[in-house]
C-alpha cells in the first residue's frame, strides 16, 4: 500500500505529561482521513509534530515512503505539507494577498510584486472554488472567509497534504457545507486531507477513513463505510454515549429575564437588535436559534453589560439591569459562558487556577482585605477541575496551554459553580467532543431543574432541539417565532432562521 504520509510509533512528551504515546497514522493519497479524539487526547499535538512545530521523542515520519526529518514548518512546506490551525494565524490589518504571500513574496526589481501576487491568489481561489477577494482586509471579512485564506496560504506554498485542525468549530452550518465542497474539490485535484475533529456527523459525511486516539494512545483506524456514529463515539470516549439528553418536562415558574423593545447598535452604529421582546422563566431552558449575524452577539453583550443599549429595558427578577457595568450584572445573578472564550472568557496568560475565580476573586474567602488568598483560590480551582474533568497538568498551567475543549470546560465550571439565577450559555459546546457535550448538556439541565433560568444561544440546531424547553427564533434583530421543540424540526427552524414565515410556527 502506498501512503502519502506515515507517522509510525510517535511519542511526544511535555513536562509531566505524555501527549502522544506510540501513535501510528497512515494516510493514502487522495483521501480525507479523520483524526478523531476527545479534547486533550493529543490530536493537535500529533499534527504539530507532522508540521514541524514539535519534535517527537520517538518514532519516524515517512512522506511518500521516504523517511524524513521535519525540523520546522518551512521543512514541512518544502515536503508539501500545509496546516490550517484552529486559531488562525493571520495579520488582521493586512490584505488577503499580503497574508497569503507573507514569507514567500514574489519580487520584481527587488520590490514585492503585489499585482502579480494578487493575480496568482485570485487564480488559485477560482481554481478551488474558494471565492476570496484577494484585495480585502482580513479585519473586514467573515471567520469562514478567513479560514479560506488560511487554506489558500497552504495551497500557495504548494501543499499536497493539508492538515485542517477543527476547521468547522467556528463556522455556521452554511459555511460548513461550503467547506465540505472545497475539501472535495481539493481531493479531486489529487490533494490529501487530514481532518482533526470530534464532530462525528462530519466524519461520516466527508471522510474515507478515521484514526481514533484516546488519552494519547492510538486506538485504531476504521473505514467510514464500515462503521457508525455510535461505534465511533464509543471508540473515542471508551464507553457508550447517549446522544439524546434525558430530561423531565420543564416546570417554569416566575419570570427571571424580561426584555422589552430592546435596541442595540453594533460598533458601526448600525441597529442589530431592533425592538426585541423576550421572556425567560425560572426552571426552563430557552434556546435562541438564528443564523450568525442576526443580533445574537449584541443581545448577549447588552444583557451582560458589555455593550450599552440604545433603548428598551432588561429586567432580572423585576430589577432593571439595563446598562449596568458587567460586574454589577454578574452580582445581580447573571452567569455568562461567552461565545468567544479567548476574548471574553479567559486571561490566556494567567494560570488556569486563577481563571477559575475571575468572577469571585475579590470576594471572601478568595480575598481578604483586598489581598488575594492564593491557597483558597487554588483549592477552589482544584475542586472545580476535578468536578468538571478539566484536563490540565495542574492549577498553575497557563490557560493558553490547554486544549480548546478544556478551556471551555474551565469557563463552564466557573460560571455554573456560582449557580446564578440566569445562566447565559452562548455556544457552550463549541469545540467539545461528544462525551464533553453530554456532560455540559446535563449540567445545563441540572441548573434548570434547580430552578434557574438558562438562555442557550447555539448555531447547532440539534443542540437547540435536544435540550431547549422553548425555542425563540431570531431574525434581523427580532424574535420572529416562539415554539416548542416537539412542534418543529431542523428544516422548519432553518426556514424561520432565513426569514420565512410559517403558519405552524406562528409569528411575532
C-alpha positions in Angstrom: 0.0 0.0 0.0 1.4 3.4 -1.0 0.9 6.0 1.7 1.5 9.8 1.2 2.1 10.3 4.9 3.1 7.8 7.6 3.6 8.6 11.2 4.9 5.5 12.9 5.0 4.9 16.7 5.2 8.6 17.5 5.9 9.6 21.1 5.7 13.2 22.3 6.2 14.3 25.9 5.8 17.5 27.7 6.8 18.1 31.4 4.5 15.8 33.5 2.5 14.5 30.5 2.8 12.1 27.6 0.7 13.7 24.9 1.3 11.1 22.2 2.1 7.5 23.3 3.3 5.3 20.4 0.7 6.5 17.9 0.6 5.4 14.2 -1.4 7.1 11.4 -1.1 6.3 7.7 -2.7 8.5 5.1 -3.4 7.4 1.5 -3.2 9.8 -1.5 -6.5 11.4 -2.4 -8.4 10.6 0.8 -9.9 12.7 3.6 -8.6 11.0 6.7 -10.2 11.9 10.0 -8.1 12.1 13.2 -10.7 11.7 16.0 -10.3 12.1 19.7 -11.6 13.8 22.8 -10.5 17.3 23.9 -6.9 16.9 25.1 -6.5 13.4 23.5 -3.4 14.6 21.6 -4.8 15.2 18.1 -3.3 18.7 17.6 0.0 17.7 19.2 0.4 14.8 16.8 -0.3 17.1 13.8 2.0 19.8 15.2 4.7 17.1 15.1 3.9 16.4 11.5 4.0 20.1 10.7 7.4 20.5 12.4 6.3 22.7 15.3 7.3 19.9 17.8 10.0 17.3 17.6 9.0 13.8 18.7 10.9 11.8 21.3 10.5 8.6 19.4 9.0 7.3 16.1 9.5 8.2 12.5 7.7 10.1 9.8 7.6 9.0 6.1 6.5 11.1 3.2 5.7 9.0 0.0 7.7 6.2 1.5 10.8 8.2 2.3 11.9 8.7 5.9 12.1 12.5 6.7 13.2 14.7 9.5 10.7 17.7 9.8 12.6 20.3 11.8 10.3 23.2 11.4 7.2 24.4 9.4 9.3 25.5 6.5 10.6 21.9 6.1 7.0 20.7 6.2 6.1 23.2 3.5 9.0 22.0 1.4 7.7 18.4 1.7 4.2 19.6 0.5 2.6 19.6 4.0 0.4 22.6 5.0 -1.6 23.2 8.2 -4.7 25.3 8.9 -4.7 25.9 12.6 -7.8 26.0 14.8 -7.0 29.6 15.8 -6.0 31.4 12.6 -2.5 32.8 12.1 -3.5 35.9 10.2 -2.4 39.6 10.4 -5.7 41.5 10.6 -4.6 44.9 9.2 -3.1 43.1 6.1 -5.0 42.2 3.0 -5.8 38.7 1.9 -2.9 38.7 -0.6 -0.4 40.1 1.9 -1.2 37.4 4.4 -1.0 34.6 1.8 2.4 35.6 0.4 4.0 36.5 3.8 7.4 34.9 3.8 7.1 33.8 0.2 6.8 37.1 -1.5 7.2 37.4 -5.3 9.6 40.2 -6.2 10.3 42.4 -9.2 13.4 44.6 -9.2 13.9 44.0 -5.5 10.4 45.0 -4.6 7.3 42.9 -3.8 5.3 42.4 -6.9 1.8 42.8 -5.3 0.0 42.8 -8.6 1.4 39.5 -9.7 0.7 38.1 -6.2 -2.9 39.2 -6.3 -3.4 37.7 -9.8 -1.9 34.3 -8.5 -4.0 34.3 -5.4 -7.2 35.1 -7.4 -6.4 32.3 -9.9 -5.8 29.8 -7.0 -9.0 30.9 -5.3 -11.0 30.5 -8.5 -9.5 27.1 -9.3 -10.6 25.6 -6.0 -13.9 27.4 -5.7 -12.8 29.4 -2.6 -14.3 32.7 -3.8 -12.0 35.0 -1.9 -11.4 38.7 -2.6 -7.7 39.0 -2.9 -7.6 42.7 -2.0 -9.9 42.6 1.0 -8.5 43.3 4.5 -8.6 40.4 7.0 -10.3 42.6 9.6 -13.2 43.2 7.1 -14.0 39.5 6.2 -16.0 36.8 8.0 -14.5 34.0 10.0 -15.4 31.5 7.3 -13.7 33.6 4.7 -10.6 33.9 6.9 -10.4 30.1 7.0 -10.4 30.1 3.2 -7.5 32.5 3.3 -5.6 30.0 5.6 -6.3 27.2 3.1 -5.1 29.4 0.2 -1.9 30.1 2.2 -1.1 26.4 2.2 -2.0 25.9 -1.5 0.1 28.9 -2.5 3.1 27.2 -0.9 2.4 24.0 -2.9 0.8 21.8 -0.3 -0.2 18.3 -1.4 -1.3 17.3 2.1 -3.5 19.7 4.1 -4.0 19.3 7.9 -7.2 21.0 8.9 -7.4 21.4 12.7 -11.0 21.6 13.9 -12.0 23.6 10.8 -15.7 23.7 11.5 -15.6 24.8 15.1 -16.2 28.5 14.2 -18.3 28.1 11.1 -22.1 28.4 10.5 -24.0 25.4 9.1 -23.9 27.0 5.6 -20.2 27.7 5.8 -19.6 24.1 6.9 -21.4 22.8 3.8 -19.3 25.2 1.7 -16.1 23.9 3.3 -17.1 20.3 2.5 -17.4 21.3 -1.1 -14.0 22.9 -1.0 -12.5 19.8 0.5 -14.0 17.6 -2.2 -12.6 19.9 -4.9 -9.1 19.6 -3.3 -9.4 15.8 -3.3 -10.5 15.9 -6.9 -7.2 17.8 -7.7 -5.2 14.9 -6.1 -4.6 16.5 -2.7 -4.9 14.6 0.6 -6.5 16.0 3.7 -6.1 15.1 7.4 -9.2 16.4 9.3 -8.7 16.8 13.1 -12.2 16.8 14.5 -14.6 15.3 17.1 -17.8 16.0 15.1 -19.0 12.6 14.2 -21.6 13.6 11.7 -19.0 15.4 9.6 -16.7 12.4 9.7 -19.5 10.2 8.4 -20.3 12.7 5.7 -16.9 13.7 4.4 -14.2 11.2 5.3 -12.9 7.9 3.9 -11.1 6.6 6.9 -10.7 7.6 10.6 -7.9 7.1 13.1 -9.0 7.2 16.7 -6.8 8.3 19.6 -7.8 8.3 23.3 -5.8 9.8 26.1 -2.7 10.0 24.0 -2.9 6.4 22.7 -3.8 5.1 19.3 -7.0 3.0 19.3 -7.0 2.1 15.7 -8.1 3.0 12.1 -11.5 2.2 10.7 -13.2 2.5 7.3 -16.0 5.0 7.5 -18.2 2.9 5.2 -17.9 0.0 7.7 -18.7 1.9 11.0 -21.5 4.0 12.6 -21.7 7.2 14.6 -22.3 5.2 17.8 -19.3 3.0 17.3 -17.0 6.0 16.6 -18.3 7.7 19.8 -17.6 4.7 22.0 -14.1 4.2 20.4 -13.4 7.9 21.1 -14.5 8.1 24.8 -14.2 4.4 25.8 -17.8 4.0 26.8 -21.3 4.2 25.3 -22.5 7.8 24.7 -26.1 8.9 24.9 -26.9 11.3 22.0 -30.3 12.3 23.2 -30.2 14.1 26.6 -32.7 12.7 29.1 -34.8 15.3 30.9 -38.1 15.6 32.6 -40.6 18.2 31.3 -39.9 21.7 32.4 -41.9 23.3 35.2 -41.4 27.0 34.6 -42.1 29.4 37.5 -41.7 33.2 37.8 -40.2 35.4 35.1 -36.4 35.8 35.7 -35.5 37.7 32.5 -37.8 40.2 30.8 -36.6 42.2 27.8 -38.8 44.9 26.2 -38.4 46.8 23.0 -34.6 46.4 23.1 -32.5 48.3 20.5 -28.7 47.7 20.4 -26.3 49.1 17.8 -23.0 47.4 16.7 -19.6 49.1 16.6 -20.6 50.6 13.2 -23.6 52.3 14.8 -26.0 50.0 12.8 -29.1 48.7 14.6 -28.5 44.9 15.2 -31.2 44.3 17.8 -34.4 46.0 16.6 -37.1 46.3 19.3 -36.6 42.8 20.6 -39.0 41.3 23.2 -38.2 38.2 25.3 -39.3 36.5 28.4 -37.5 33.7 30.2 -38.7 32.0 33.4 -37.1 30.1 36.2 -36.9 26.4 35.6 -36.7 26.5 31.8 -34.1 26.4 29.0 -34.9 28.9 26.2 -32.9 28.2 23.0 -32.2 31.1 20.7 -32.0 29.8 17.1 -30.6 32.0 14.4 -28.0 32.4 11.6 -24.9 34.2 12.9 -25.1 38.0 12.5 -28.8 38.4 13.3 -28.2 40.2 16.6 -27.3 37.3 18.9 -23.9 38.7 19.9 -25.3 42.2 20.6 -28.2 40.8 22.6 -25.8 38.8 24.8 -23.5 41.7 25.3 -26.4 44.1 26.2 -27.7 41.7 28.8 -24.2 41.1 30.3 -23.3 44.8 30.3 -20.5 44.5 27.7 -22.4 46.8 25.3 -24.7 49.8 26.0 -28.2 49.6 24.8 -29.8 52.3 22.7 -33.3 51.9 24.1 -35.6 49.4 25.8 -35.3 47.6 29.1 -33.6 44.5 30.5 -35.1 43.3 33.8 -33.7 40.5 36.0 -36.2 39.4 38.7 -38.1 42.6 38.2 -34.9 44.7 38.8 -33.8 46.9 35.9 -30.3 45.9 35.0 -30.2 47.9 31.7 -26.7 49.4 31.1 -25.3 48.3 34.4 -21.5 47.6 34.5 -20.5 44.0 33.8 -19.6 43.3 37.5 -22.9 44.7 38.7 -24.7 42.5 36.2 -22.8 39.5 37.5 -23.5 40.3 41.1 -27.2 40.7 40.2 -27.2 37.0 39.4 -26.1 36.5 35.8 -23.6 33.9 34.7 -22.1 34.1 31.2 -20.5 31.4 29.1 -19.2 33.6 26.3 -19.2 32.6 22.6 -15.6 33.8 22.2 -13.8 32.1 25.0 -10.4 33.8 24.3 -11.8 37.3 24.0 -14.3 37.3 26.9 -13.8 34.1 28.8 -10.2 33.7 29.8 -7.0 35.6 30.5 -4.9 33.3 28.5 -1.5 34.0 30.1 -2.9 33.6 33.7 -2.8 30.1 35.3 -6.0 28.1 34.8 -6.4 28.2 38.6 -6.7 32.0 38.6 -9.0 31.9 35.6 -11.4 29.8 37.7 -12.1 32.7 40.1 -12.2 35.6 37.7 -15.8 36.4 38.8 -15.2 36.0 42.5 -11.5 36.7 43.3 -12.4 39.9 45.2 -14.9 38.1 47.5 -14.2 36.1 50.6 -12.6 33.5 51.0 -10.6 34.2 47.8 -9.6 37.5 49.1 -9.4 39.3 52.5 -8.9 43.0 53.0 -8.2 43.3 49.2 -5.4 40.8 49.4 -5.7 37.6 47.3 -5.6 34.3 49.2 -3.9 32.0 46.8 -4.3 29.0 49.0 -8.1 29.4 48.8 -8.0 30.2 45.1 -6.1 27.1 44.1 -8.1 24.9 46.5 -11.3 26.1 44.8 -9.8 25.7 41.4 -8.6 22.1 42.1 -12.1 21.2 43.3 -13.7 22.5 40.1 -11.0 21.0 37.8 -11.8 17.5 39.3 -15.6 18.0 39.2 -15.7 19.2 35.6 -12.9 16.9 34.3 -10.7 19.8 33.1 -7.6 18.0 31.8 -4.6 20.1 32.8 -1.2 19.2 34.2 -2.1 21.4 37.2 -3.7 24.6 38.5 -0.6 26.6 37.7 -0.7 25.7 34.0 -1.4 28.7 31.8 -4.9 28.7 30.3 -3.3 29.2 26.9 -1.7 25.7 27.1 -5.0 23.8 27.5 -6.9 22.4 24.5 -9.9 24.5 23.4 -12.3 22.0 24.9 -10.7 22.0 28.3 -10.6 25.9 28.2 -14.3 25.7 27.6 -14.9 23.3 30.5 -13.0 25.6 32.8 -15.3 28.6 31.9 -18.4 26.5 32.3 -17.2 25.2 35.7 -16.6 28.8 36.9 -20.0 30.1 35.7 -22.2 27.2 36.8 -20.5 26.8 40.2 -21.8 30.3 41.2 -25.3 29.0 40.4 -26.6 32.3 39.0 -30.4 33.0 38.6 -29.8 33.5 34.9 -27.2 31.5 33.0 -26.4 32.7 29.5 -24.8 29.8 27.6 -23.5 31.1 24.2 -22.1 28.3 22.0 -21.4 26.3 25.2 -20.3 23.1 23.4 -18.4 24.8 20.6 -15.2 22.7 20.1 -16.2 20.0 22.5 -16.3 16.2 21.9 -19.4 14.1 22.3 -18.5 13.0 25.9 -18.0 16.6 27.0 -21.1 17.8 25.2 -23.2 15.1 27.0 -21.7 16.3 30.3 -22.3 20.0 29.6 -25.9 19.4 28.5 -26.6 17.5 31.7 -25.1 20.4 33.7 -27.4 22.9 32.0 -30.4 20.7 32.7 -29.3 20.4 36.4 -29.3 24.2 36.6 -32.8 24.3 35.1 -34.0 21.6 37.5 -32.7 23.6 40.4 -35.0 26.4 39.4 -32.5 28.6 37.4 -33.3 30.2 34.0 -31.0 29.1 31.2 -30.6 31.2 27.9 -29.0 28.9 25.3 -27.6 30.5 22.1 -26.3 28.0 19.7 -25.8 27.5 15.9 -26.1 23.7 16.4 -29.8 23.1 15.7 -29.7 19.6 17.0 -28.4 21.0 20.3 -31.2 23.6 20.4 -33.8 20.9 19.7 -32.3 18.5 22.1 -32.2 20.5 25.3 -34.4 23.5 24.9 -37.8 23.6 26.6 -38.8 26.6 24.3 -37.2 27.9 21.1 -37.1 31.6 20.1 -36.0 32.2 16.5 -34.1 35.4 16.0 -34.0 37.0 12.5 -32.9 40.5 11.6 -32.7 41.6 15.3 -36.2 40.4 16.3 -37.7 37.3 17.7 -39.9 36.0 14.9 -41.2 32.8 16.4 -41.6 31.2 19.8 -42.1 27.4 19.5 -41.8 24.2 21.4 -39.1 21.8 20.2 -41.6 18.9 19.8 -43.7 21.1 17.4 -40.9 21.8 15.0 -37.8 20.3 13.2 -34.4 21.3 11.8 -35.9 22.0 8.3 -38.6 24.3 9.7 -36.2 26.1 12.0 -33.9 26.6 9.1 -36.7 28.3 7.1 -37.6 30.5 10.0 -34.0 31.5 10.6 -33.8 32.5 7.0 -36.8 34.8 7.4 -39.6 32.6 6.1 -42.9 32.9 7.9 -44.6 29.6 8.6 -48.2 29.3 9.9 -47.4 26.4 12.1 -44.6 28.3 14.0 -46.6 31.4 14.5 -45.4 35.0 14.0 -44.4 37.7 16.5 
